[in-house]
Amino acid sequence: DVCQHHLPDTAQFYIMPQIRATGREIVPLATRASRMFTNVSHFTLLSQLLRRKIVIQFLGYITGGPEALVQLALAVHDAHGVHLGCLGQPNPFYAAEYPDLWNNMPKCSMAVKSLSPHDLVVVPEITQCAPIGKVRAPNIWLLGASNMGGDSCPRLSHNHWLARQAFIPNNAILSPYVTPSIVKHAVDKAGLLPNGSFKNLSDLASQKQPIVLVDSDSAFSFASVSRQLKDANVTVTVVKGYSR
């Protein structure tokens, strides 16, 4: 099954999400652009028109949503037969995490006035549905629970919960992957293996503690679950941001 986004011409752009264990992968041509398993692939993009651009709108913050946009752009960058366009620029913090994309920024950067009506533009959910240059209906990627639909713009989701809330089919879910440096830390310190298991799983399990850390921006919506955890003798700690 595929999610079809109708464009001004008769061609269709297909988005088929797919979760894999290794490498960033884009089809056609089953491209594996990275042999490092620290980048866990999150979706597959397939375009029937090889000259069509996939344009990603960046945000300059250092949070999960802006990083997801960087990861999406990196996967498009890795694809054969698909051209990447970039609106804006991500925070320089991500230069070390994603050097392949960062080094390509001068090449992919473009102005809104340069967009073609046939380009497929992906914007975060904080962007309202409205034409961007010559593109009448950008694809809005739900990276948070707002701007869920009811207009002419197609929606994508970054997880299953938001997809259910916005009535988005599973084949329009693009799931971001874990930050590469976090995965590397898990490899170095906890024995994470390429297949997702651990070298010494029994030893790790014995060190588990009944503690749940909750980021401060989720504390309010987490309140009812927090009470249930405390009733089960689980310690809940609200953290003001997570240290890198």
C-alpha positions in Angstrom: 0.0 0.0 0.0 1.1 3.5 -0.7 0.0 7.0 0.2 -0.6 9.0 -3.0 -0.1 12.8 -2.9 -1.9 14.4 -5.9 0.3 17.0 -7.6 -0.6 19.5 -10.3 0.3 17.1 -13.1 -0.7 13.5 -13.6 2.3 12.0 -12.0 2.1 10.7 -8.4 4.6 10.9 -5.6 4.6 7.8 -3.4 5.7 7.7 0.2 6.2 4.3 1.7 7.5 4.3 5.3 9.6 1.4 6.3 11.6 0.7 9.4 14.9 -1.2 9.0 17.6 -2.2 11.4 20.7 -1.0 9.5 21.7 1.9 7.4 19.8 4.8 5.8 17.9 3.2 2.8 16.0 4.8 0.0 14.5 3.0 -3.0 14.5 2.7 -6.0 17.9 1.0 -6.4 17.9 -0.1 -2.7 20.5 2.5 -1.9 22.5 2.0 1.3 24.4 5.2 1.7 25.9 4.5 5.0 27.5 1.3 6.2 27.4 2.5 9.8 24.6 0.9 11.8 24.4 4.0 14.1 21.9 5.5 11.7 18.8 3.4 12.1 16.7 3.9 8.9 13.1 5.1 9.4 11.3 5.2 6.0 11.5 4.7 2.3 10.8 7.4 -0.3 10.0 6.5 -3.9 9.6 9.1 -6.7 8.3 8.3 -10.2 9.7 11.5 -11.6 13.4 11.5 -11.2 13.8 15.2 -11.7 11.3 16.2 -9.0 12.8 17.8 -5.9 11.9 16.8 -2.4 12.3 20.1 -0.4 12.7 20.1 3.3 12.0 23.2 5.4 14.4 23.4 8.3 14.1 25.0 11.8 17.0 26.5 13.6 16.3 25.0 17.0 18.0 22.1 18.9 15.0 19.9 19.7 13.5 16.7 18.4 11.4 18.1 15.7 14.1 20.2 14.0 16.5 17.2 14.2 13.8 14.9 12.6 13.7 17.3 9.6 17.5 17.0 9.4 17.2 13.2 9.3 14.5 13.4 6.7 16.7 15.6 4.5 19.7 13.2 5.0 17.6 10.2 3.8 16.6 12.2 0.7 20.2 13.2 0.2 21.2 9.5 0.2 18.7 8.6 -2.5 19.5 7.9 -6.1 17.3 9.6 -8.6 15.7 12.0 -6.1 16.9 15.6 -5.7 17.1 17.4 -2.3 16.1 21.0 -1.8 16.6 22.8 1.5 14.7 25.9 2.7 16.4 27.6 5.6 19.2 26.0 7.6 19.3 23.7 10.6 21.2 24.8 13.8 25.0 24.4 13.4 24.8 22.0 16.4 23.9 19.3 13.9 27.0 19.7 11.8 28.9 17.2 14.0 26.0 14.8 14.1 25.2 14.8 10.4 28.3 15.9 8.5 27.1 14.3 5.2 24.1 16.6 5.1 25.9 19.6 6.5 28.6 19.5 3.8 25.9 19.3 1.2 24.0 22.4 2.5 25.5 24.9 0.0 24.4 22.6 -2.8 20.8 21.9 -1.6 20.0 25.4 -0.3 17.4 27.2 -2.4 15.0 30.2 -2.2 11.2 29.9 -2.1 11.0 31.8 -5.4 13.0 28.9 -7.0 10.4 26.3 -6.2 8.6 24.5 -9.1 4.9 23.6 -8.9 6.0 20.0 -9.2 8.3 20.0 -6.2 7.2 18.2 -3.1 7.7 20.3 0.0 7.7 18.9 3.6 7.2 21.4 6.4 6.8 20.8 10.2 3.4 21.1 11.8 4.0 24.6 13.2 3.6 25.8 9.5 0.1 26.5 8.5 -1.4 25.1 5.3 -0.7 27.7 2.7 1.1 27.9 -0.7 4.8 28.1 -0.5 6.0 29.8 -3.6 4.6 27.9 -6.6 3.8 24.8 -4.4 0.1 25.0 -3.6 -0.2 22.4 -0.8 3.0 21.5 1.1 3.1 18.2 3.0 2.8 18.9 6.7 4.8 16.5 8.9 3.1 16.1 12.3 6.0 16.3 14.7 3.7 17.4 17.5 0.0 17.3 18.3 -1.2 20.4 16.5 -2.3 21.5 13.1 -3.8 18.0 12.5 -5.7 18.6 9.4 -9.0 19.8 7.9 -7.4 21.7 5.0 -6.0 21.0 1.6 -2.5 20.0 2.7 -1.5 16.3 3.0 -0.4 15.1 6.4 2.4 12.8 7.4 3.0 11.6 11.0 6.1 10.8 12.9 4.5 8.1 15.1 1.5 5.8 15.3 -0.3 7.8 18.1 -0.4 11.0 16.1 -1.4 9.1 13.0 -4.5 7.7 14.8 -5.4 11.1 16.1 -5.2 12.7 12.7 -6.7 9.7 10.8 -3.4 9.2 8.9 -2.8 5.7 7.4 0.2 3.8 8.7 1.8 4.1 5.3 2.2 7.8 5.8 4.2 7.5 9.0 7.8 8.7 8.8 9.5 7.7 12.0 12.7 9.6 12.9 15.7 7.5 14.1 17.8 7.8 17.2 20.5 10.5 17.3 23.8 8.9 16.0 25.9 10.0 19.0 23.3 8.5 21.4 23.4 5.2 19.5 27.2 5.3 19.6 27.1 5.8 23.4 24.9 2.8 23.7 27.3 0.8 21.6 30.3 1.9 23.6 28.8 1.8 27.1 26.0 -0.8 27.0 27.1 -3.2 24.3 24.4 -2.4 21.7 24.6 -4.7 18.7 23.6 -3.9 15.0 20.6 -6.1 15.3 19.3 -4.1 18.3 20.2 -6.6 21.0 22.9 -6.3 23.6 26.1 -8.3 24.4 25.3 -8.7 28.1 21.5 -8.3 28.2 21.1 -10.3 31.5 23.7 -8.1 33.2 22.1 -4.9 31.9 18.7 -6.1 33.1 20.0 -6.7 36.6 21.1 -3.1 36.8 17.6 -1.7 36.0 16.1 0.6 38.5 12.4 1.6 38.9 13.0 5.2 37.6 11.2 7.1 34.8 12.6 10.4 33.6 10.0 12.8 32.1 11.1 15.9 30.1 9.5 19.1 31.5 7.6 19.8 28.3 5.7 16.6 28.7 5.1 16.7 32.4 1.6 18.1 32.3 0.2 15.5 29.8 2.1 12.7 31.7 0.4 13.5 35.1 -2.1 10.7 35.1 0.5 8.1 34.1 2.9 9.5 36.7 0.4 8.8 39.4 0.0 5.2 38.3 3.7 4.7 38.2 4.1 6.2 41.7 1.4 3.8 43.0 3.5 1.0 41.5 6.5 2.2 43.5 8.2 3.6 40.4 10.1 6.9 40.9 9.1 9.6 38.5 11.6 12.5 38.0 10.8 15.6 35.9 13.9 16.8 34.1 14.4 20.3 32.8 15.8 19.3 29.4 18.1 16.4 28.8 21.9 17.1 28.8 23.8 16.2 25.6 
